[in-house]
Amino acid sequence: MTTIISFIVVIGILILIHELGHFLVARWVGVGVERFSIGFGPVLLRWRGKETEYCLSVIPMGGYVKMMGEENPLEAGDALPYDPSKAFALKPLWARFLIVFAGPGMNFVLAAVIFMIVLATVGRPVWPAVIGRVTPGGPAASAGLRTGDLVVRVDAQRVAHWEDLDRAVAASSGRPLQLTLARGGAQEQVTVTPRLTEVRDPIFKEARDSWELGAGPQLTPQIGSVNSGSPADKAGVRAGDLVVAVAGQPVFTPEELMQSIQKRAGQTFDVTVEREGRRLALPVSASTVKEKNPAGQDVEVGRIGVGIVTKTVNYKPYPPPTAVWYGAVKTWDMTALTAKGLWKIVSRQIDSSNIGGPIQIASEAGRQAKEGAASLALFTAIISVNLALLNLLPVPMLDGGHLFFFVIEAIMGRPLSLRKREAAQQLGFVLLMLLMVYALYNDLVRIDAFRFFR
């Protein structure tokens, strides 16, 4: 029930804000609106305003704003039942462009507002500057740093969180740093020289150069979700478990946990978790899947069917003015990340099995709701950015398709013929249906819905 309610709330908010963007800008530029609908199919509730009929329909997977004269009313030749000055098609190109763009635009605005509110109230997650894994032979090991050391200063600068240490190392350009450590109730000072190394982006595995100490933070990896019927589920792993070791080797970060599982494809090993104050060693048999490495080659990696998150220790709110800025920055970063992901799927750099549909959204919404209102709000912001970008794709039937037609109109000095637009709309409808079916298929594969046919 939590999953269903969370899904309806998230999707309902996104659709309402999106269609409200179209509606408000249409009214602002003088276009008449015949119907404002949340959902498709049979109408559950309806009420009529002075000019517009407002509807709530049974299928909550979209909505629409039906405007007067969406196609050029002069092409019909009949008497119009409304004022021609309110016809969408007779408005200037810039007005029509704004009306169509306003839908995805409002989704971007919604995401920014959510990020701002969460950053100003709850804050961002922060972790203490406690040393986790120390790489043998690295700068930290050579300087004598140990697992469990707390870094309190870098040179003369106080270190409150791990991100402060990260920034100091990144800005060092290889300059030796004097670290003040809290160890065993006393303070010690060590000098460590950062080294330049190649690191890979945790999402897209892209390589970049970065200064580092050869030591990572102590970020306890936590199981966020467990797929039904997965190896982890069969082994008794539960959402909320804290993972402390894999095959007897300590893991200090979600990235280390993921890498430890990936390199054990087809193997059975113990995953040591902490649950309700007790440590349990759970034998897990990892499945084997193929994915592309950074060189584009197919490699076999291990999977156990879990979502991995970081156990949050504390949150630090931003002052409101700073939260406004970082809310906008976060929205931009999420937009760039989503656009890159879409491009990598289209260019086959990422497997298309990553495309998710309503079942995956509902499942994740339910999981985030259990984490709290802030987690659900952030999830809503992320999906809002995804919805905005998808709607801006130049595909007929989507807002981006209409905007593409407007660009053609601006270049040609006249709109495409009605016949060509209708043909494009039909093609777009078929493509969207195929995409939705494929996304739903991926959702069903994730929950192993086809096991009954084996």
C-alpha positions in Angstrom: 0.0 0.0 0.0 2.9 2.4 0.8 4.3 1.7 -2.7 1.0 2.3 -4.4 0.3 5.5 -2.5 3.8 6.8 -3.0 3.7 6.1 -6.7 0.4 8.0 -7.1 1.6 10.9 -5.1 4.9 11.2 -7.1 3.3 10.8 -10.5 0.3 13.0 -9.6 2.6 15.9 -8.6 4.7 15.6 -11.7 1.8 15.5 -14.0 0.0 18.3 -12.3 3.0 20.6 -12.4 3.8 19.7 -16.0 0.2 20.4 -17.3 -0.1 23.4 -15.1 2.9 24.9 -16.9 1.1 24.5 -20.3 -2.2 25.8 -18.8 -0.8 28.9 -17.1 1.3 30.1 -20.0 -1.6 29.4 -22.5 -3.9 31.6 -20.4 -1.2 34.2 -20.0 -0.8 34.7 -23.8 -4.6 34.6 -24.4 -5.1 31.1 -25.6 -8.4 29.5 -24.6 -8.3 26.1 -22.8 -11.1 23.7 -23.3 -10.0 20.9 -21.0 -7.4 20.4 -18.3 -7.1 16.7 -17.5 -4.9 14.8 -15.0 -4.8 11.2 -16.3 -6.3 9.5 -19.3 -9.3 7.3 -20.0 -12.7 7.3 -18.2 -13.3 10.5 -16.2 -13.6 10.0 -12.4 -14.3 13.6 -11.4 -15.0 16.7 -13.5 -16.0 20.2 -12.8 -16.5 23.1 -15.2 -15.1 26.6 -14.8 -16.0 29.7 -16.8 -14.3 28.4 -19.9 -12.4 25.2 -19.0 -13.5 21.7 -18.0 -11.2 20.2 -15.3 -11.0 16.4 -15.2 -9.4 13.7 -13.1 -9.3 10.5 -15.1 -8.7 6.9 -14.2 -5.2 6.2 -15.7 -2.6 8.3 -13.8 0.1 7.9 -16.4 -0.1 11.4 -17.9 -2.4 14.3 -18.6 -3.2 16.9 -21.2 -4.3 20.4 -21.8 -6.7 20.7 -24.8 -6.5 24.2 -26.2 -8.8 26.0 -28.6 -7.7 25.9 -32.2 -4.7 23.6 -31.7 -4.7 23.1 -35.5 -5.2 26.1 -37.7 -9.0 26.8 -37.5 -8.8 28.6 -40.9 -8.0 25.3 -42.6 -11.5 23.9 -41.7 -13.5 26.7 -43.3 -16.5 26.3 -40.9 -17.8 28.9 -38.5 -15.8 28.8 -35.2 -17.6 28.1 -31.9 -15.0 30.3 -30.1 -13.2 33.6 -30.5 -10.4 33.1 -33.1 -8.2 35.4 -31.1 -8.0 32.5 -28.5 -6.9 29.9 -31.0 -3.5 28.3 -30.3 -2.5 27.9 -33.9 -3.2 31.6 -34.7 -0.8 32.9 -32.0 2.7 34.1 -32.8 5.4 31.4 -33.0 7.1 32.7 -29.8 3.8 32.3 -27.9 3.2 28.8 -29.1 6.8 27.9 -28.3 6.5 29.2 -24.7 3.2 27.3 -24.2 4.7 24.0 -25.2 8.1 24.5 -23.4 6.3 25.5 -20.2 5.4 21.9 -19.4 9.0 20.5 -19.2 10.1 23.9 -17.9 7.9 23.6 -14.9 9.3 20.2 -14.2 12.8 21.7 -14.1 11.5 24.4 -11.7 9.8 21.8 -9.5 13.1 19.9 -9.2 15.0 23.1 -8.3 12.4 24.1 -5.7 12.5 20.6 -4.1 16.3 20.6 -3.9 16.2 24.1 -2.4 13.7 23.2 0.3 15.4 20.0 1.3 18.9 21.6 1.4 17.6 24.5 3.5 15.6 22.3 5.9 17.0 18.8 6.1 20.4 19.6 4.6 22.9 17.5 2.7 24.3 14.3 4.1 27.8 14.6 5.6 30.2 12.2 7.1 33.1 12.6 9.6 36.6 12.7 8.2 37.4 9.2 9.5 39.9 7.2 7.6 38.6 3.9 6.2 40.7 1.7 3.9 44.4 2.7 3.6 45.9 1.5 0.3 49.2 -0.3 0.9 52.2 1.6 -0.5 50.1 4.8 -1.0 50.9 8.2 0.4 48.6 7.7 3.5 50.2 4.4 4.3 53.7 5.9 3.9 52.8 8.8 6.2 51.5 6.4 8.9 47.7 6.9 8.6 45.6 4.1 10.0 42.0 3.0 9.6 39.9 4.8 12.2 42.0 8.0 12.3 40.0 11.2 12.5 41.4 14.1 10.5 40.7 17.3 12.4 42.9 19.8 10.5 44.6 20.1 7.1 47.5 22.6 7.6 45.7 25.4 9.5 42.2 24.7 8.2 39.7 22.9 10.4 38.1 19.8 9.0 34.5 19.2 10.0 33.5 16.6 7.4 35.2 14.3 4.8 34.2 16.7 2.0 36.5 19.4 3.6 39.4 16.9 3.4 38.5 16.0 -0.1 38.5 19.7 -1.2 41.9 20.3 0.5 43.5 17.3 -1.3 41.9 18.3 -4.7 43.3 21.9 -4.3 46.8 20.8 -3.2 48.1 20.1 -6.7 50.5 17.6 -5.1 51.8 20.0 -2.4 52.6 18.2 0.9 49.8 18.6 3.5 50.1 18.5 7.2 47.3 16.6 8.8 46.3 16.8 12.4 44.8 13.4 13.5 42.8 12.4 16.5 44.0 8.9 17.5 43.5 7.1 20.7 42.5 10.1 22.7 45.5 12.2 21.6 46.4 14.3 18.6 49.2 13.6 16.2 50.5 15.4 13.1 51.7 13.7 9.9 52.8 15.1 6.6 51.4 13.4 3.5 52.0 14.2 -0.2 48.9 13.6 -2.5 49.6 11.7 -5.7 47.9 12.1 -9.0 45.9 9.0 -10.0 43.3 7.9 -12.5 39.8 7.4 -11.0 36.6 6.2 -12.6 33.2 7.8 -12.3 31.0 5.5 -10.2 28.1 5.9 -12.6 29.5 5.9 -16.1 33.0 4.5 -15.4 34.7 7.4 -17.2 38.3 7.9 -16.3 39.7 11.2 -15.0 42.8 12.4 -13.1 42.5 13.2 -9.5 44.7 14.0 -6.5 44.3 11.4 -3.7 46.0 10.2 -0.5 45.6 6.5 -1.0 42.9 6.4 1.7 39.2 6.4 1.6 36.4 7.5 3.9 34.7 5.2 6.4 31.3 5.2 4.7 29.3 2.2 5.9 27.6 0.6 2.9 24.0 -0.3 3.6 21.5 -2.4 1.7 18.8 -0.1 0.3 16.7 -2.7 -1.4 16.7 -6.4 -2.2 15.2 -7.8 -5.4 12.7 -10.5 -4.9 14.1 -14.0 -5.8 17.6 -12.6 -6.2 20.7 -14.3 -4.7 20.7 -11.8 -1.9 17.1 -12.5 -1.1 17.7 -16.3 -1.1 20.6 -15.8 1.3 18.5 -13.8 3.8 20.0 -10.3 3.1 17.5 -7.6 4.1 17.0 -3.9 3.3 18.7 -1.9 6.1 21.5 -4.4 6.7 24.9 -2.7 7.2 27.6 -4.6 5.2 31.0 -4.8 7.0 32.8 -7.5 5.0 32.7 -9.6 1.8 34.5 -12.9 1.8 36.1 -11.9 5.1 37.6 -8.7 3.6 36.4 -5.4 5.2 34.5 -3.0 3.0 34.4 0.7 3.9 32.3 2.3 1.1 29.5 1.3 -1.2 31.9 1.5 -4.1 34.2 -1.1 -2.4 31.2 -3.4 -1.8 30.0 -3.2 -5.4 33.5 -4.0 -6.7 33.9 -6.9 -4.2 30.7 -8.4 -5.6 31.4 -7.7 -9.2 34.8 -9.6 -9.2 33.1 -12.7 -7.7 30.9 -13.6 -10.6 29.5 -17.2 -10.2 31.2 -17.6 -6.8 29.6 -18.3 -3.4 31.0 -16.1 -0.6 30.0 -14.8 2.8 28.5 -11.3 3.1 28.9 -10.2 6.7 26.2 -7.8 7.7 25.3 -6.0 10.9 21.6 -6.2 11.9 20.0 -5.1 15.2 23.4 -5.1 16.9 24.4 -8.6 15.7 26.8 -9.6 13.0 25.7 -12.3 10.6 27.7 -14.1 7.9 25.3 -14.9 5.0 26.5 -17.1 2.2 25.6 -15.6 -1.2 26.0 -17.1 -4.7 26.5 -14.3 -7.1 24.9 -14.6 -10.6 26.9 -13.7 -13.7 25.9 -11.0 -16.1 27.7 -9.4 -19.0 28.4 -5.7 -19.2 30.7 -3.4 -21.2 33.9 -2.2 -19.6 35.3 1.3 -20.3 37.1 -0.1 -23.4 33.7 -1.2 -24.8 34.5 -4.9 -24.3 32.0 -7.4 -22.8 33.1 -8.7 -19.4 31.4 -10.9 -16.8 30.6 -9.4 -13.5 28.9 -10.6 -10.4 25.4 -9.5 -9.2 23.5 -10.4 -6.1 20.4 -8.2 -6.7 20.6 -5.4 -4.1 20.5 -1.7 -4.1 23.5 -0.2 -2.2 23.3 3.1 -0.4 25.5 4.9 2.2 24.5 4.9 5.8 23.9 8.6 6.6 25.6 9.8 9.8 24.4 13.4 9.9 22.9 16.2 7.8 24.0 19.8 7.5 21.4 22.4 6.3 22.5 25.3 4.0 21.5 28.9 4.8 18.4 29.8 2.6 20.3 32.0 0.1 23.0 29.3 -0.3 20.3 26.6 -0.6 18.7 28.5 -3.5 22.0 28.6 -5.4 22.8 24.9 -4.7 19.3 23.9 -5.6 19.7 25.4 -9.0 23.2 23.8 -9.3 21.9 20.4 -8.3 19.1 20.6 -10.9 21.6 21.5 -13.6 24.0 18.7 -12.5 21.1 16.2 -12.5 20.0 17.4 -16.0 23.5 16.9 -17.4 23.8 13.5 -15.8 20.4 12.4 -17.1 21.2 13.7 -20.6 24.5 11.9 -20.6 22.8 8.7 -19.5 20.2 9.0 -22.3 22.9 9.5 -24.9 24.9 6.5 -23.6 21.8 4.3 -23.9 21.0 5.6 -27.4 24.7 5.1 -28.5 24.7 1.6 -26.9 27.4 2.5 -24.4 25.0 1.5 -21.7 22.7 -1.5 -22.0 19.1 -0.7 -22.7 18.0 -3.0 -19.9 18.6 0.1 -17.7 15.4 1.6 -19.1 12.7 1.4 -16.4 9.0 1.9 -16.4 6.1 2.4 -14.0 6.8 -0.7 -11.9 10.4 0.4 -11.2 9.3 3.9 -10.4 6.6 2.6 -8.1 9.0 0.2 -6.4 11.6 3.0 -5.9 9.0 5.5 -4.7 7.9 3.0 -2.0 11.4 2.4 -0.9 12.1 6.1 -0.7 8.9 6.7 1.2 10.1 4.2 3.9 13.3 6.3 4.2 11.3 9.4 4.9 9.6 12.4 3.4 12.9 14.0 2.4 14.0 10.9 0.5 10.7 10.7 -1.4 10.9 14.5 -2.2 14.4 14.1 -3.6 13.3 11.1 -5.6 10.4 13.2 -7.0 12.9 15.9 -8.0 15.1 13.4 -9.9 12.1 11.9 -11.7 10.9 15.4 -12.5 14.2 16.1 -14.3 13.9 12.8 -16.2 10.4 13.7 -17.2 11.4 17.1 -18.4 14.3 15.8 -20.5 12.3 13.0 -22.0 9.5 15.4 -23.0 12.1 17.6 -24.8 13.2 14.8 -27.1 12.4 15.7 -30.7 9.8 12.9 -31.0 6.3 13.7 -32.4 3.7 13.3 -29.7 6.1 14.7 -27.1 6.6 18.4 -26.3 10.0 18.2 -28.0 8.4 17.1 -31.2 6.1 20.1 -31.2 9.1 22.4 -30.5 11.0 20.7 -33.4 8.1 21.6 -35.7 8.2 25.2 -34.5 11.9 25.3 -35.4 11.1 24.0 -38.9 8.4 26.6 -39.1 10.8 29.4 -38.1 13.2 28.3 -40.8 10.7 27.7 -43.6 8.5 30.7 -42.7 5.4 28.5 -42.7 4.3 25.5 -40.7 4.4 21.9 -42.1 1.3 20.8 -43.8 -1.4 19.2 -41.6 -0.9 15.9 -43.4 2.8 15.7 -42.6 2.2 16.6 -39.0 -0.4 13.9 -38.6 1.9 11.3 -40.2 4.7 12.3 -37.8 2.3 12.2 -34.8 1.3 8.6 -35.8 4.9 7.6 -36.1 5.7 9.2 -32.7 2.7 7.4 -31.1 4.0 4.0 -32.4 7.6 4.8 -31.1 6.3 5.8 -27.7 4.1 2.7 -27.4 7.1 0.5 -28.3 9.3 2.3 -25.7 6.6 1.9 -23.0 6.2 -1.8 -23.8 10.0 -2.3 -23.6 10.2 -0.4 -20.3 7.4 -2.5 -18.9 9.2 -5.7 -20.1 12.4 -4.6 -18.3 10.4 -4.0 -15.1 8.9 -7.5 -15.3 12.3 -9.0 -15.9 13.7 -7.2 -12.8 11.0 -8.7 -10.6 11.4 -12.1 -12.3 7.8 -12.1 -13.4 8.5 -14.6 -16.2 9.6 -17.4 -13.8 6.2 -19.1 -14.3 7.0 -19.8 -18.0 10.3 -21.6 -17.3 
